[in-house]
Amino acid sequence: EPQSIHTTPASGEVEFTRERSEAVWVDAVHEGFVVPRRVWMSPSMATETVTIRMERGVRVQGTVLRDGDPVADVPVLATEGGRTEEDGSSYIVRDFRRTFGPVRTDRNGRFILTNLPPKEVCSIIMRVPGCRYVTHGFLPRRAAALDSGIVIRLEPGARLAGRVLNPNGLPVSGARVRLDGKTDLTAET
């Protein structure tokens, strides 16, 4: 929970007075700008001035398709970080940081993500029932220049079927079956 929020005037300056000397995070949000990384201020920095530089965000559009048809009402989340290959070059950022969205696709499968950092690798992350987990890496400034935007093609998820039997070979009803690994799916028999 933020302790205090102020809106900056035309000068862009803001001042907080803290009653206690404790560590705090400082950040700033404004429509049309990328949310900058948070600045950590320790108690020893109580009298220092912090400058937060905000850069203009990029607007990226895209479409989600399944079997060539648009998919409506699907949540689309972008996160800073991931892996992408563009123009034969590989851009890798291993850790995921800031998130953007989620937004939902419209009836035509279209989505718009705003305020993305133009020079950072980002990833679209999607979980759609019955489909494979999606991570799609991209560079926002290049994706913003595409007329058609980003196209996400959903693929059917892998199907795993089987039976749960007791020692006599008879079916066991009500067993909870768990898949362990990169999934959160469970099934009831």
N, C-alpha and C positions, 0 to 999 in steps of 0.2 A: 504494500500500500504506500503510495506517495505521501510524504509528510506534508507537502505544500506544493501548490501549482500556481504559477503566475503567468500571465500573458504579456509578451514583450511589447513595448511601445515602438514607435517608428525608429528609435535609436537601436533597437534590438537588445538593449541592456536590461538586465534584471538582477535584483539583489535579494538574497534570502538572509535572514538573521536567525541563527540557531541558538536556542537557549542552552543546549548541551553540546559538548564537543564529542560527536560520535561520527562514525563513518557513514557516508551516504553515496548513493548513485545519483548522477545528474544526467538527464537527457532532454531532448526537445523534439516536438512533433509539430509539423505544419503541412497542410495539404499541398501536394505538388512537389514535396521534397522527400528524399530518402530519410528514413529515421536513422540518425547517426548512432554509432556505437555508444554505449553508455560510458560515462566517465566516472571512475571511482575516486572518491575524495576521502582520504583517511583523516582522523582527528588532527594530525599534525599539519594538514593543509587547510585548516580552518580559515585563514585569512588570505588565501591565494585566489586569484581571478582565473576563472575557467573560460576558455573560448571554445564554443562548439561550432564547427563549420558544417553547414548543411549544403548538400549538392542537389540539383534538380533531379527528380526521379524520372524514370522511363515508363511509358505505358506499353504493355505487351498484350496482344490479343491472341486468341487461339480457338480451336475447335476440338471437341472430343467426339470421336466416331467409334462405333462398334459395328462390324460387318458393313462398313461404308455408310451407315446411317447415323445421324446426329443423336447424341445421348443427352437428354435434358435432366436438370436438377442434380447434377453430380458436383460434389465439392472439389474445388481445385485449390491447392495450397502451394505456394512457392516458398522456398527457403534459400538463404544465401549459403553457398557451398555446393559441393557435388563434383561431378565430372562431366565434361563435354568434349567432343571433337568437332572442330569447325575449321574449314579450309586446310585440312590435313594436319592441323596442329592440335595438340591435346592440352587442355586446361584442366588442372586438378586442384581442388581445394578439399581437403579431407574432412574437415569438421563443418557441421551445420551450425549456423548462427541465427541471424535475424530471420523472422518469418514474415510473409506477405500474404494476406488473405486470412482465412479461406473465402473464396467467392464461389458461387454456384453457376453452372452452365444454364443458359436460357433454353427455350424450346427448340432452338436450332443448334444446340450443342456448343454455342459460343460462350466465351468467357473473356473478361478483361481484368488484368492485374495492373495495379498502378503503383507508382512511387518505388519502382525497383531500382537498385543501384546499377548505373549503366556499365560500369567497368568490372563488376564482380561476377563470377560464375554463380548461377542460380540453378535450382532444380525444382521441377514441378513434381509434387508427390501426390499420388491418388490411390485410394482404396475403393474399388467398386465391387460389390458382391458378384461372384461368378466370374470375375476377371482377374488376370495377373496383376500383382502389385506394380504400380508404375512409378519409376523415377526417370525424369527426362531432364538432362542437363542442357543449359543454354547460356549464352551471353546476352543479357537484356538489350544492349545497344544494337546488336545484330538482329535479334528477333524482332525488335521494334521496326526495323527497316523492311521486313518481309510483308508483302502485300496481303498474303493469305494468313499471316501469323503462324503460330506454332500449331501443328496438327498432331494430336495424340490419338493413336489408334489402339483401342483396347483389344487385348487378346484374351481368349477364353482361359480361365484358370485350369491348372492341372487337376484332373479328377482322380481321386484315390478312393477306391471302394473295397470293402471287405466284410468279414463277418466276425463276430465275437462268439466263441463257443466255450462251453464248459468242458471238463475232462471227459464227459461221455459223448461229446460231439454235438450236443444240443445247443440251440441258440440261447444267448443270455440277453434278456430284455432289460432295458434301463441302464446298461453300462455306459459310462461316460468315456468317450474316446477322444484323446487329445493328440494333436500333431505338435511335435516339439521342433523348434527351429524358428525361422523367420515367418511366423504366421500366428494369428490369434484365433484361428478357427477351431471350433469344437463341434461334435455331432452327437446327437442322442439316437440310440438305436430303438 
